[in-house]
């Protein structure tokens, strides 16, 4: 399944901008790319909504291993090997791996950042209600916008600035009224540690998105879906090794069997939670990398923000978490910021499409004249 990656590998000069704009509108017409984009968006929605809920189930019923849950978030990468093998057997290529040395090194670096981000997120969700941690994690969209400005030269617009400010205010509202939803038996110190750790995870996840987009642009390769899966395997393997080292130091491997025996839902359900956490989080990371490939880091951030209200509803329904006025304001600000960002990008796309059509017009007229 070889699908070309249509973004330009490097920043264009003024002389070539018109040509690039002329070819850009053809991207949405590629039905196969649209279907793959839709598939990855669905995977991202499933992973972005289900992952925090499953992790919270683990911690609520007696789980206490942060390195272990960080390990689980990327340990599902072997599930990508059968599709990769199938792709290799179907294709005429001679090389098993498509990755260049640059992509390999970049993926390893991103994998380390992902492992650290997962550890921060595990600490956050172990101390905070899902509804609060999800709201804090939604600030990732703002960090994505800031990092995208510096890393991939994506310009700030009024809509993106508005989105960053609204998402920041939402986090501030939660911070000012912190402790109101502190879980029973949780100390104030741990609550604030969870708060800061979740913000740190949002920063790292916001950094990863533009880095993946930059990696694609600088690779100067045709980015097929097979290559996307290879990249995710390397990212997952690196993050998993990083967390496995942490588990070894923390003696988590020896504690898993003991923890399963004392788990509140029973030993069988303990391992079921672990298994589905691995699968769902792999859907998340594969969907994220694929969405960036077939669209942009922006859309990845927007889809993650859309997961917010879904997660909030499930958290209130399944965990009976309190949803007070402060959380309502924070959710409203988050959704408002996301809508503002999405609307701004939609207008930018319409303007670029209009410019591209105007750029193509003289060519068409000239061709008809001949």
DOKOL-634700 format. One line per 3 residues: their letters; for each residue x negated, y, z negated of N, C-alpha, C. Coordinates in pm, whole numbers, plus 50000, padded with zeros to 5 digits. Layout:
N
A	X:Y:Z:X:Y:Z:X:Y:Z; ...
This chain:
370
XXX	49914:49881:50000:50000:50000:50000:49911:50124:50000; 49875:50170:50116:49779:50279:50127:49851:50409:50158; 49863:50494:50057:49932:50621:50073:49830:50733:50059
XXX	49822:50819:50155:49724:50926:50149:49759:51027:50043; 49656:51081:49982:49671:51189:49884:49658:51319:49960; 49760:51405:49960:49768:51518:50051:49706:51645:50000
XXX	49674:51655:49872:49617:51779:49823:49477:51797:49876; 49436:51923:49896:49304:51953:49945:49201:51922:49838; 49086:51862:49875:48988:51825:49775:48918:51940:49711
XXX	48907:52055:49775:48838:52168:49720:48920:52293:49742; 48880:52401:49675:48950:52527:49693:48932:52575:49836; 49040:52621:49896:49037:52661:50036:48990:52805:50048
XXX	48925:52837:50158:48892:52974:50189:49015:53043:50244; 49010:53176:50255:49125:53251:50304:49158:53210:50447; 49055:53179:50524:49076:53146:50664:49152:53015:50682
XXX	49138:52922:50589:49204:52792:50604:49332:52780:50526; 49367:52883:50450:49486:52875:50365:49612:52859:50448; 49620:52932:50558:49740:52923:50642:49757:52784:50699
XXX	49645:52721:50740:49652:52586:50792:49700:52488:50687; 49645:52502:50564:49687:52414:50455:49834:52434:50424; 49880:52559:50424:50020:52587:50397:50109:52527:50504
XXX	50060:52524:50626:50141:52469:50734:50162:52320:50720; 50064:52251:50662:50079:52106:50648:50150:52066:50521; 50154:52154:50420:50209:52117:50290:50355:52077:50294
XXX	50445:52146:50372:50585:52108:50370:50613:51969:50423; 50515:51911:50497:50540:51777:50548:50534:51672:50438; 50476:51707:50323:50460:51610:50215:50593:51555:50165
XXX	50696:51641:50142:50822:51588:50094:50893:51498:50194; 50853:51505:50324:50920:51426:50426:50872:51281:50425; 50763:51252:50356:50712:51116:50348:50798:51038:50249
XXX	50889:50957:50301:50985:50886:50217:50914:50789:50124; 50810:50723:50173:50739:50626:50091:50675:50694:49970; 50616:50812:49994:50556:50887:49883:50663:50932:49783
XXX	50779:50972:49833:50887:51013:49744:50936:50898:49659; 50946:50779:49717:50989:50662:49642:50888:50626:49533; 50759:50633:49569:50655:50605:49470:50654:50710:49359
XXX	50678:50836:49399:50686:50942:49299:50804:50916:49204; 50919:50877:49260:51037:50848:49179:51009:50732:49083; 50941:50628:49133:50906:50513:49049:50819:50557:48931
XXX	50721:50641:48958:50631:50686:48853:50700:50779:48754; 50792:50861:48803:50869:50948:48713:50955:50863:48618; 51016:50757:48670:51097:50668:48587:51009:50600:48481
XXX	50892:50551:48523:50799:50489:48427:50759:50589:48319; 50734:50713:48360:50694:50816:48265:50806:50849:48167; 50929:50853:48216:51043:50878:48128:51061:50766:48027
XXX	51049:50641:48074:51063:50526:47983:50952:50528:47878; 50828:50548:47923:50717:50549:47830:50717:50668:47736; 50748:50786:47790:50748:50906:47709:50857:50907:47603
XXX	50967:50839:47629:51077:50831:47533:51060:50715:47436; 51022:50599:47489:51018:50479:47407:50896:50466:47319; 50782:50517:47364:50657:50501:47289:50662:50559:47147
XXX	50701:50686:47129:50705:50738:46992:50807:50669:46903; 50918:50622:46962:51019:50553:46882:50966:50420:46829; 50897:50343:46916:50843:50215:46874:50731:50232:46771
XXX	50648:50333:46791:50541:50358:46694:50598:50395:46557; 50705:50474:46560:50766:50513:46433:50829:50392:46364; 50888:50299:46441:50942:50176:46384:50831:50100:46311
XXX	50714:50094:46371:50601:50025:46308:50567:50087:46173; 50556:50218:46168:50515:50285:46045:50627:50287:45940; 50751:50294:45983:50862:50301:45888:50878:50174:45806
XXX	50840:50060:45864:50869:49932:45798:50744:49865:45743; 50645:49945:45710:50530:49889:45638:50399:49890:45713; 50399:49926:45841:50273:49935:45915:50192:50056:45870
XXX	50059:50040:45868:49977:50150:45817:49842:50159:45887; 49829:50100:46007:49701:50094:46077:49699:50191:46195; 49632:50306:46175:49630:50408:46281:49544:50365:46399
XXX	49427:50307:46369:49342:50261:46478:49410:50151:46559; 49485:50067:46490:49554:49956:46558:49660:50009:46654; 49741:50105:46607:49844:50160:46696:49781:50239:46811
XXX	49666:50302:46787:49595:50369:46896:49548:50267:46999; 49500:50154:46949:49457:50043:47035:49572:49992:47121; 49690:49977:47059:49806:49924:47131:49852:50015:47244
XXX	49828:50143:47231:49879:50238:47330:49811:50224:47466; 49695:50161:47471:49627:50141:47600:49591:49995:47626; 49620:49907:47529:49579:49768:47543:49658:49693:47650
XXX	49760:49755:47706:49840:49689:47809:49783:49699:47949; 49662:49753:47964:49606:49769:48098:49591:49638:48175; 49570:49519:48110:49560:49395:48189:49686:49363:48270
XXX	49802:49420:48231:49924:49395:48307:49916:49456:48448; 49819:49543:48471:49800:49603:48604:49714:49515:48694; 49649:49416:48637:49558:49334:48718:49630:49247:48822
XXX	49743:49181:48789:49813:49104:48894:49856:49190:49014; 49918:49310:48994:49950:49391:49111:49825:49431:49191; 49715:49457:49121:49591:49491:49191:49540:49373:49273
XXX	49548:49254:49216:49505:49134:49289:49594:49111:49410; 49723:49130:49394:49817:49115:49506:49785:49215:49616; 49756:49340:49577:49720:49443:49675:49592:49407:49749
XXX	49496:49353:49676:49369:49314:49739:49389:49202:49840; 49471:49102:49804:49494:48988:49894:49569:49029:50019; 49653:49131:50008:49732:49176:50124:49653:49268:50216
XXX	49555:49338:50162:49484:49439:50241:49364:49375:50311; 49320:49434:50423:49204:49379:50496:49069:49422:50440; 49068:49502:50331:48940:49554:50282:48854:49442:50225
XXX	48723:49464:50232:48628:49363:50186:48589:49383:50039; 48597:49507:49991:48554:49537:49856:48670:49517:49758; 48639:49455:49646:48743:49433:49545:48785:49566:49483
XXX	48687:49652:49456:48715:49780:49392:48703:49894:49492; 48797:49986:49483:48799:50102:49572:48729:50223:49511; 48706:50221:49381:48658:50339:49311:48514:50374:49349
XXX	48491:50505:49365:48356:50556:49386:48290:50574:49249; 48157:50587:49245:48089:50613:49116:48143:50738:49045; 48176:50842:49123:48231:50964:49063:48364:50935:48994
XXX	48452:50862:49060:48581:50828:49000:48564:50741:48877; 48467:50650:48882:48443:50561:48769:48398:50640:48646; 48299:50727:48664:48248:50807:48552:48356:50900:48499
XXX	48431:50963:48590:48538:51054:48548:48646:50981:48471; 48680:50860:48516:48784:50781:48449:48740:50738:48309; 48612:50704:48295:48560:50667:48163:48569:50786:48067
XXX	48532:50905:48115:48540:51025:48031:48684:51054:47990; 48775:51045:48086:48916:51069:48056:48969:50961:47962; 48919:50838:47976:48959:50731:47886:48919:50758:47742
XXX	48800:50816:47723:48757:50851:47588:48847:50959:47528; 48879:51060:47609:48970:51165:47561:49107:51107:47528; 49152:51014:47610:49282:50950:47586:49281:50871:47455
XXX	49173:50798:47430:49163:50722:47306:49166:50811:47182; 49095:50925:47190:49095:51019:47078:49234:51080:47060; 49298:51115:47172:49432:51171:47166:49532:51073:47106
XXX	49519:50945:47143:49608:50843:47088:49590:50829:46937; 49465:50839:46892:49439:50830:46748:49504:50947:46674; 49490:51067:46728:49554:51184:46667:49705:51167:46663
XXX	49761:51117:46773:49906:51099:46780:49953:50993:46679; 49874:50887:46662:49910:50784:46565:49914:50840:46424; 49817:50924:46391:49818:50990:46259:49942:51079:46246
XXX	49972:51154:46352:50086:51245:46346:50217:51173:46325; 50241:51069:46403:50371:51002:46397:50383:50913:46274; 50270:50881:46209:50278:50804:46085:50324:50889:45968
XXX	50303:51021:45977:50337:51111:45866:50459:51198:45895; 50500:51208:46020:50610:51298:46057:50728:51220:46112; 50850:51274:46097:50965:51216:46167:50945:51225:46319
XXX	51006:51133:46393:50991:51132:46538:51039:51264:46598; 51149:51316:46547:51205:51439:46603:51106:51555:46588; 51035:51562:46477:50938:51669:46456:50813:51649:46541
XXX	50759:51527:46542:50638:51501:46621:50663:51521:46770; 50782:51485:46818:50814:51503:46960:50822:51651:46995; 50881:51730:46905:50887:51875:46928:50747:51935:46934
XXX	50662:51894:46843:50525:51946:46843:50449:51902:46968; 50473:51779:47010:50403:51728:47127:50448:51797:47255; 50568:51856:47253:50617:51926:47372:50534:52050:47403
XXX	50456:52098:47305:50367:52212:47332:50258:52174:47431; 50247:52044:47461:50151:51999:47562:50169:52072:47694; 50294:52101:47730:50319:52171:47856:50248:52306:47858
XXX	50252:52377:47747:50182:52505:47738:50033:52488:47751; 49976:52388:47683:49832:52363:47694:49795:52319:47835; 49884:52244:47899:49859:52204:48038:49848:52326:48128
XXX	49939:52422:48109:49937:52544:48190:49806:52621:48170; 49762:52632:48046:49639:52706:48016:49518:52635:48077; 49508:52505:48053:49393:52431:48106:49396:52424:48259
XXX	49516:52414:48318:49527:52411:48463:49478:52543:48525; 49499:52652:48453:49452:52782:48501:49299:52784:48510; 49232:52726:48412:49086:52729:48410:49023:52616:48491
XXX	49089:52499:48495:49026:52382:48555:49058:52367:48704; 49186:52380:48739:49224:52363:48881:49271:52494:48943; 49243:52606:48873:49271:52740:48927:49418:52761:48961
XXX	49507:52699:48885:49649:52722:48905:49686:52855:48840; 49742:52945:48919:49766:53081:48874:49879:53087:48772; 49863:53179:48678:49971:53208:48584:50077:53292:48655
XXX	50202:53259:48627:50314:53339:48677:50396:53385:48557; 50491:53471:48584:50578:53516:48475:50650:53398:48411; 50689:53301:48493:50760:53184:48440:50670:53099:48352
XXX	50544:53077:48396:50455:52993:48317:50416:53060:48186; 50394:53194:48191:50362:53267:48068:50480:53261:47971; 50602:53278:48027:50722:53270:47944:50735:53132:47880
XXX	50705:53027:47957:50715:52891:47905:50615:52868:47793; 50491:52915:47811:50389:52898:47708:50431:52968:47579; 50483:53089:47591:50523:53164:47473:50639:53097:47400
XXX	50738:53049:47476:50854:52985:47414:50816:52855:47343; 50730:52775:47407:50686:52651:47344:50604:52679:47218; 50524:52784:47223:50446:52822:47105:50538:52866:46992
XXX	50638:52947:47024:50733:52991:46922:50807:52873:46860; 50840:52774:46944:50907:52655:46891:50823:52584:46788; 50690:52569:46816:50601:52506:46719:50588:52591:46592
XXX	50587:52724:46609:50576:52814:46494:50700:52802:46405; 50818:52791:46466:50942:52775:46388:50933:52650:46301; 50884:52541:46359:50870:52418:46282:50766:52434:46172
XXX	50656:52504:46204:50550:52522:46105:50595:52607:45988; 50670:52714:46014:50716:52802:45908:50812:52730:45814; 50896:52643:45872:50995:52572:45793:50955:52427:45768
XXX	50824:52401:45768:50775:52266:45743:50813:52224:45600; 50811:52096:45579:50848:52034:45451:50997:52008:45439; 51079:52078:45520:51223:52059:45511:51265:51921:45555
XXX	51189:51860:45644:51223:51725:45690:51116:51624:45650; 51039:51657:45545:50933:51566:45501:50994:51434:45456; 50946:51322:45511:51001:51191:45473:50987:51166:45324
XXX	51081:51091:45270:51080:51063:45127:50954:50984:45089; 50885:51030:44984:50764:50964:44940:50638:51011:45008; 50652:51099:45109:50535:51151:45182:50483:51275:45111
XXX	50354:51282:45089:50296:51398:45022:50291:51518:45117; 50285:51635:45059:50278:51757:45139:50149:51761:45221; 50040:51713:45161:49912:51713:45232:49918:51625:45357
XXX	49977:51504:45343:49987:51415:45458:50080:51473:45565; 50186:51542:45521:50278:51603:45617:50203:51704:45702; 50123:51790:45640:50050:51892:45715:49938:51831:45799
XXX	49879:51721:45751:49781:51651:45834:49846:51598:45961; 49965:51538:45944:50040:51490:46060:50075:51602:46156; 50111:51716:46101:50146:51834:46182:50026:51876:46267
XXX	49910:51890:46204:49790:51935:46275:49740:51830:46373; 49748:51703:46334:49704:51596:46423:49789:51589:46549; 49919:51611:46536:50007:51608:46653:49977:51724:46747
XXX	49950:51841:46691:49911:51956:46774:49779:51925:46846; 49684:51863:46774:49556:51827:46836:49577:51727:46950; 49669:51631:46931:49701:51536:47037:49760:51608:47158
XXX	49848:51706:47134:49907:51783:47244:49799:51859:47321; 49699:51912:47250:49589:51982:47316:49512:51887:47407; 49478:51768:47356:49401:51673:47435:49482:51620:47554
XXX	49610:51589:47531:49692:51542:47643:49709:51653:47747; 49721:51778:47700:49730:51890:47793:49603:51909:47872; 49488:51873:47815:49360:51880:47886:49345:51767:47988
XXX	49396:51649:47952:49379:51532:48039:49450:51551:48173; 49569:51609:48172:49646:51623:48297:49571:51700:48405; 49521:51822:48377:49445:51892:48481:49314:51822:48516
XXX	49252:51753:48420:49129:51681:48451:49154:51568:48551; 49267:51499:48536:49302:51395:48633:49325:51456:48770; 49395:51569:48774:49419:51636:48902:49288:51682:48965
XXX	49197:51735:48883:49066:51777:48934:48987:51657:48985; 48995:51546:48914:48926:51425:48957:48974:51380:49095; 49105:51383:49116:49159:51347:49246:49106:51441:49355
XXX	49107:51571:49324:49068:51671:49423:48920:51660:49460; 48836:51632:49361:48691:51627:49384:48644:51492:49437; 48729:51393:49436:48685:51259:49476:48658:51249:49626
XXX	48726:51333:49706:48712:51332:49852:48743:51194:49909; 48838:51127:49846:48881:50995:49892:49031:50995:49918; 49075:50902:50000:49217:50879:50017:49266:50807:49892
XXX	49358:50870:49817:49406:50813:49690:49528:50727:49717; 49507:50597:49724:49618:50503:49742:49674:50465:49605; 49789:50399:49607:49848:50357:49479:49763:50249:49415
XXX	49696:50168:49496:49605:50068:49441:49491:50136:49366; 49441:50245:49422:49333:50318:49356:49383:50384:49228; 49507:50432:49229:49566:50489:49108:49569:50384:48997
XXX	49606:50262:49030:49610:50156:48929:49470:50121:48881; 49372:50121:48971:49233:50096:48930:49187:50202:48831; 49219:50327:48860:49181:50437:48771:49244:50417:48634
XXX	49372:50378:48632:49441:50356:48505:49381:50238:48428; 49336:50136:48499:49272:50022:48433:49144:50068:48363; 49064:50149:48431:48938:50197:48371:48967:50288:48252
XXX	49065:50379:48268:49103:50468:48157:49151:50385:48038; 49239:50287:48065:49292:50204:47958:49185:50119:47893; 49096:50063:47973:48988:49979:47918:48896:50062:47828
XXX	48860:50182:47875:48770:50268:47796:48834:50308:47664; 48961:50353:47671:49031:50394:47549:49048:50277:47454; 49076:50159:47508:49095:50040:47424:48965:49999:47355
XXX	48853:50004:47428:48724:49971:47367:48691:50070:47256; 48717:50199:47283:48692:50302:47182:48771:50272:47054; 48899:50238:47069:48983:50210:46952:48946:50077:46887
XXX	48901:49980:46968:48859:49851:46912:48737:49868:46822; 48646:49957:46861:48530:49986:46776:48578:50046:46643; 48673:50139:46652:48729:50197:46530:48799:50092:46444
XXX	48871:49999:46507:48938:49892:46433:48836:49803:46362; 48726:49776:46429:48623:49691:46370:48562:49757:46247; 48533:49885:46260:48475:49958:46146:48574:49965:46030
XXX	48703:49983:46064:48807:49997:45963:48862:49863:45914; 48809:49753:45971:48851:49616:45935:49000:49594:45960; 49049:49650:46070:49191:49633:46105:49220:49494:46159
XXX	49124:49433:46230:49149:49300:46286:49179:49199:46176; 49108:49209:46065:49131:49116:45954:49263:49144:45884; 49312:49268:45893:49432:49307:45818:49562:49280:45893
XXX	49555:49253:46024:49677:49239:46104:49763:49123:46054; 49702:49007:46032:49779:48890:45987:49844:48917:45851; 49769:48977:45761:49823:49008:45628:49937:49109:45636
XXX	49920:49208:45722:50023:49311:45737:50150:49252:45797; 50136:49159:45891:50255:49099:45955:50338:49020:45854; 50271:48955:45757:50344:48876:45657:50429:48964:45565
XXX	50384:49086:45542:50455:49176:45450:50537:49281:45524; 50552:49265:45655:50624:49366:45734:50773:49363:45700; 50833:49481:45691:50971:49493:45645:51072:49422:45732
XXX	51049:49413:45863:51143:49349:45954:51113:49202:45977; 51007:49152:45916:50969:49013:45936:50852:48998:46032; 50786:48884:46023:50664:48862:46102:50692:48858:46252
XXX	50802:48791:46291:50833:48780:46434:50858:48918:46495; 50938:48998:46427:50968:49131:46479:50845:49222:46475; 50755:49195:46384:50629:49270:46379:50555:49256:46512
XXX	50541:49132:46557:50468:49108:46683:50550:49152:46804; 50682:49149:46792:50765:49201:46902:50746:49351:46917; 50743:49422:46805:50718:49566:46809:50582:49595:46872
XXX	50481:49516:46837:50347:49534:46894:50349:49511:47045; 50418:49404:47087:50420:49368:47229:50488:49477:47311; 50606:49520:47267:50679:49620:47345:50613:49757:47338
XXX	50543:49786:47229:50467:49910:47223:50360:49911:47332; 50293:49798:47348:50189:49786:47451:50247:49805:47590; 50362:49742:47617:50423:49750:47750:50472:49892:47779
XXX	50545:49949:47684:50606:50080:47706:50500:50189:47722; 50395:50183:47641:50291:50286:47653:50213:50270:47783; 50202:50147:47833:50137:50130:47963:50222:50189:48074
XXX	50354:50177:48062:50443:50245:48156:50419:50396:48154; 50398:50448:48033:50374:50591:48017:50248:50635:48092; 50138:50568:48066:50011:50612:48125:50007:50588:48276
XXX	50061:50476:48322:50066:50451:48466:50156:50553:48535; 50272:50580:48475:50362:50679:48532:50301:50817:48535; 50223:50851:48431:50160:50983:48425:50055:51000:48534
XXX	49966:50901:48548:49861:50908:48650:49923:50909:48790; 50026:50827:48810:50092:50822:48940:50166:50950:48974; 50233:51009:48875:50305:51134:48898:50210:51246:48938
XXX	50094:51252:48872:49995:51354:48908:49944:51331:49050; 49926:51204:49087:49875:51174:49220:49973:51216:49329; 50100:51184:49312:50199:51211:49416:50267:51346:49402
XXX	50234:51419:49296:50287:51554:49283:50179:51644:49223; 50184:51666:49091:50087:51754:49027:50089:51732:48876; 49989:51788:48809:49988:51784:48662:50108:51858:48606
XXX	50153:51960:48679:50269:52036:48635:50391:51947:48620; 50423:51868:48723:50541:51783:48716:50527:51681:48603; 50405:51630:48583:50383:51539:48471:50419:51603:48338
XXX	50376:51729:48319:50409:51801:48196:50557:51827:48183; 50624:51858:48293:50768:51885:48291:50846:51759:48254; 50809:51645:48311:50879:51519:48281:50861:51483:48134
XXX	50741:51505:48081:50719:51478:47940:50806:51567:47852; 50823:51692:47894:50908:51783:47817:51055:51741:47826; 51095:51682:47938:51233:51635:47953:51260:51519:47857
XXX	51154:51443:47823:51171:51332:47728:51212:51381:47590; 51185:51509:47562:51208:51562:47427:51351:51546:47378; 51451:51599:47449:51588:51586:47396:51635:51441:47387
XXX	51586:51357:47479:51624:51215:47474:51570:51151:47346; 51443:51179:47317:51382:51125:47196:51450:51179:47071; 51488:51307:47073:51555:51367:46958:51686:51294:46927
XXX	51764:51267:47031:51893:51200:47012:51873:51060:46956; 51777:50986:47013:51751:50850:46965:51700:50850:46821; 51617:50950:46786:51563:50958:46650:51674:50980:46548
XXX	51765:51068:46580:51878:51094:46490:51970:50972:46480; 51990:50906:46593:52084:50792:46598:52025:50668:46529; 51899:50634:46560:51841:50510:46508:51778:50526:46370
XXX	51715:50641:46344:51641:50658:46219:51713:50748:46120; 51831:50799:46158:51909:50887:46071:51827:51009:46025; 51744:51059:46116:51662:51175:46080:51747:51301:46076
XXX	51711:51390:45986:51785:51515:45970:51756:51607:46089; 51862:51664:46143:51847:51758:46254:51910:51891:46210; 51825:51977:46152:51876:52102:46096:51866:52217:46196
XXX	51898:52337:46147:51898:52454:46235:51763:52486:46293; 51655:52469:46214:51522:52498:46265:51485:52408:46382; 51518:52280:46370:51489:52188:46480:51573:52222:46603
XXX	51699:52263:46577:51784:52302:46689:51727:52420:46764; 51677:52520:46690:51613:52636:46754:51489:52593:46831; 51408:52505:46770:51286:52459:46835:51316:52382:46964
XXX	51420:52298:46960:51459:52224:47081:51506:52321:47189; 51587:52420:47151:51636:52518:47247:51520:52595:47311; 51423:52636:47229:51308:52709:47283:51225:52620:47376
XXX	51210:52492:47337:51134:52400:47421:51201:52377:47556; 51333:52354:47554:51405:52332:47679:51407:52459:47763; 51421:52572:47700:51419:52700:47771:51283:52721:47837
XXX	51177:52693:47764:51044:52707:47822:51021:52613:47937; 51065:52489:47922:51050:52391:48029:51128:52432:48154; 51253:52476:48133:51335:52520:48246:51272:52641:48316
XXX	51217:52732:48238:51151:52849:48295:51032:52808:48381; 50953:52716:48330:50835:52669:48404:50876:52601:48534; 50976:52514:48524:51022:52440:48641:51082:52534:48745
XXX	51160:52633:48699:51223:52728:48791:51116:52810:48863; 51013:52852:48791:50906:52928:48853:50834:52848:48960; 50807:52720:48931:50739:52637:49030:50828:52608:49150
XXX	50958:52595:49128:51051:52574:49239:51052:52695:49332; 51054:52815:49273:51048:52936:49356:50917:52946:49431; 50806:52906:49365:50676:52910:49432:50674:52813:49550
XXX	50736:52696:49532:50742:52600:49642:50824:52654:49758; 50935:52720:49728:51018:52776:49835:50943:52884:49911; 50867:52967:49838:50790:53071:49905:50681:53011:49994
XXX	50613:52907:49945:50507:52845:50025:50565:52777:50148; 50685:52721:50133:50750:52657:50248:50787:52760:50353; 50836:52877:50307:50870:52984:50400:50748:53035:50474
XXX	50637:53052:50400:50512:53098:50463:50463:52996:50563; 50472:52867:50528:50426:52762:50618:50508:52760:50747; 50639:52779:50736:50724:52778:50856:50692:52896:50946
XXX	50663:53012:50883:50623:53128:50963:50490:53105:51032; 50398:53035:50962:50268:53007:51020:50279:52911:51137; 50378:52822:51133:50397:52725:51240:50470:52783:51359
XXX	50544:52892:51340:50627:52948:51446:50549:52989:51569; 50438:53067:51557:50365:53106:51677:50311:52986:51753; 50274:52879:51682:50224:52760:51749:50333:52698:51833
XXX	50454:52693:51777:50567:52635:51850:50602:52717:51972; 50602:52851:51955:50634:52939:52067:50531:52926:52176; 50402:52917:52135:50295:52905:52232:50306:52773:52309
XXX	50340:52668:52238:50352:52538:52301:50466:52537:52401; 50577:52602:52368:50691:52603:52459:50663:52687:52581; 50580:52792:52562:50546:52877:52675:50465:52803:52779
X	50379:52709:52732:50299:52632:52827:50387:52536:52905
